[in-house]
Amino acid sequence: MTNNINRGLYTDVIDIRRKVFVESARLILSNDYHNVDKLKIEFQKVPGKIIPSKDPTYRCCVYKERAIVGERLRASLGLPLRKGEIDSPVYQGLETALSHQKIVTEEIVNVIPDACEKCPTEAYKVTDNCRKCLAHPCSVVCPVNAISFNSQYAVIDQEKCINCGRCKTACPYDSITHYDRPCAAACGVDAIDSDASNRAVINQEKCVKCGMCIVACPFGAIVDKSEFVQLLIASEENKKVYAIIAPSFIGQFGPRIEPGQIINGIKKIGFDEVMEVAFGADVATNKEGEEWLHRVKEGKFSFLGTSCCPSWVDMALQDFPEIADNISGSYTPMKASAMMIKKNDPEALVCFIGPCIAKKSESTRPEVREEIDYVITFEELASILVAKDIELSDLESLPLPELASKAGRNYPVSGGVAHAVYENIRHLDPEAEVLIDKRDSLKECKKMIKEVLVGKNKANLIEGMACPGGCVGGAGILTPINRTTRAVGTFAESSQYHSSYQNPHTEEVQ
């Protein structure tokens, strides 16, 4: 599992990542992006600006540190990593990034080979806390006889060990430690493999783009592609760009920053209008409530799974294809919100702003591509604000159109989706027996599905969230999960509509 205790800490990894974002944005904003030759020179200087010292701070040499920054820079432009061509210029292929056209299409999450420190794979090892006790319960419980003793300690034969963990549980001195690659431990779909040099690589066939490996890696070796450069160019070209912002935006920029100040800041970047994705959540809730009654109440299926989290849905379809028809076919909140905008303004470009890496992947799908033009995270948004010298605390608080219910605004918190759908079902049919289960993190979601399939779990409405705590724990958040959870709840209470079915605006998207 991801070490969620460290989420929200400002580490050196985060510092470098955000400096790269800011430098990328500044170069686009302060230069004529049509002058490609000049931009190439400026982009080639960025690694030296971010790593100015001649002596290494983090790696074996300053040249490796700068090379890694160069790869992060390429990802910020939406370009593929150089991988085996690390000696080629940082700006290779820059021309393709200097347009308002979307270029991010595949392999959104990648490992930077030079940044991977070849962490050991999963294993149990005995520490010097071992007392070589007479009882030696560790060897007694080992099912494969992998534990022996030397003159001082117990020793685990890694060739025999099956990583069951029984020895660790049995040791009275807690002398046996379990470790794994942080990225692999965080991945809920076992998509982290190793190359011939024992560096981590991502199995793109298994990866569901949740981004948990990105935030788990303490070396910053895993990156996701960005498209804020294309977004900025669209603004510079005076395209009409709308921002749709995920409900977890509350509290991301500090406890004293009001929602209206965030809206004002987004508009100052160059967006024409800002809309809450919580509106789309209300649309999705209404549809899923009707689906439950049609599928489950009428006896066609034993349960319905929610569909707002693309990583959860991808995992479910990938690992449990037999439940494909049990997953709701409703629009995700992102798509539903964008549909309303493009219905009213077909020429509009729509950018989703949120905590989610998986939304970048979702936006490339044919059924979503027509509605969503760009996806950026809260972290990327913050970097643009810094690049444009916009201080949110200095801005006037603008009103936010009241388009979303309390239930829709609570979507990013684990359990919020299922509860919203439950309220709608009970509104439509007060006698309906709705049994809810919800899990967050993909490993827990897998357990839930298995329990349902074998009859151990009787839930007939299940909610899955890939990230810890729900969307509030997404890879692109800026603040600790618990703080965001509280802020979202407080903001949700301010809505004039309690439930999704009370929101009259949802009728505009059918």
C-alpha positions, 0 to 999 in steps of 0.5 A: 500500500502507498504510505499515506502518512507521507501524502501532503509532505513537501519533499525534494521529489515534489520540489523538483517535479513542481520546478519542472512544471513551473519552468515549462509553463514559464518558457511557453508564456514568456517566449514566442512558441512559434520560434522553435529554434529559440525554445529548443535552446531555452528548454536545453537550459532547464536541467541546469537551472533546476540542478545548478550545483556542480556537485551532486545532491541526490545521485552519483553525479550531477550529469545524471541528476540533470538527465533525469530532470530532462526526462521529467521536462519531456513528460511535462511537455507530453513527449515520450521519454528518451529511454535508450536515447538519453544522449539525444537532446532534451528538446527532441520532438519539441515541435509536436508539443507546440500546438493546442492539439492534444498529443498525449495518447498512450503510455501516460505513466512511465519509469525513468530508467536512470532514476530507478534505484533498482529497489529489491523486490518483495522479501522477508529478511531477519534483522539483528534483533533476532535472539535465536530463541529456543522456541524459534517459532519462525521455523516451526510455522514456515510451510516450506522449511526456508528458515535455518540458523547460523551462530547468531541469527535465523536465516531465510533462504530466499530461493525457498521462501514463498513470502507468506509472512507467517514467520514475521507474525510468529516472531516474538521479537519482531525481528523479521522485516518485510519489504517490497519496492514502494511502487510495486507495493502501491500498485493494486494490479501488479503492473510493476515488472523488472527489466534485465538490469532489475529496474522497475518497468510498467506493464502497460497491458496491466496498468490502469493509470491510477498513479499510486506508483508515482506518489509512492516512489521515493526517488521520483523515478515514475512520471506521468505525461502532462498537457498543460503546455498545449492548454496554455497555447490554446489560451495564447491563441484565444481559443475558448477554453472552459475549466471543469474542476473536480469537487476535491479542489476545496482546500487544495490551495490552503485552508484560507483560500476561498472557492471563489478565489480559486475560480478567479485564479483559474480565469486569470490563467485564461479560462473563459468559464469554470464549472463544477464537475460535481454537476456531472456527478449529479447526472451520473447519480441519476442515471445509476439510480435508474440503472440499479432499479432496472438491472438489480431490482428487476432481477437481471443482475445481482449487483451494480458497480459504480463507474465514476473511477476509471482505474477501478472500472479498468481493473474490474473489467481486466481481472473480472471480465465476467462482471462487465455487464454489472458495471454501470454504463452511465457517463463519468462526471467528467464526461457529463459536465463536458457534454453540457458545455459542448451542447451549449458551445460546440466550439469550446475546448474543455479542460478537466482539473482534478486529482486524477492521473487516470482521467488523462487516460480516460480522455484519450478514449474514443467515447470521451475524446470528443468532450474532453480536450485536456486534463491537468492535475491540481499540482499542474494547475498550481504550477501554472499559477506560480508561472503566471505570478498569480497569488490566490490570496490576493484575488477577489472571491468570485461566485460559483454557479450553483449547479451541484448538490451536496451529494454530487460534491461529496463524490470524491470521498470514499462512500460518497458515490454509493450514498448519492446513488442510494438516496436516488434509488430510495427516492424512486422506490422507497421500498427498495432494499439497497445493500452497499459496500464500498472500498478504496485502493485497488487491492481492497476493491479486488477483495470486494469483488471476490467476496461478492462473486462467491456470495460472501458479500451480499452487497447489491450496490458496490463502489470502487475507488482506486485511490486511498480515501477516494479521489481525495487521495489521488496522485495529483492532490496538494494537501493531506487526504484527511484535510481534503476530506474535511474540506470537501464535506464542509463545502458540500453542506453549502449547496442548496440541493441536498440530493442529486434528484433535487438538482434541476440542472441535470435535465440539460444532459440526457 
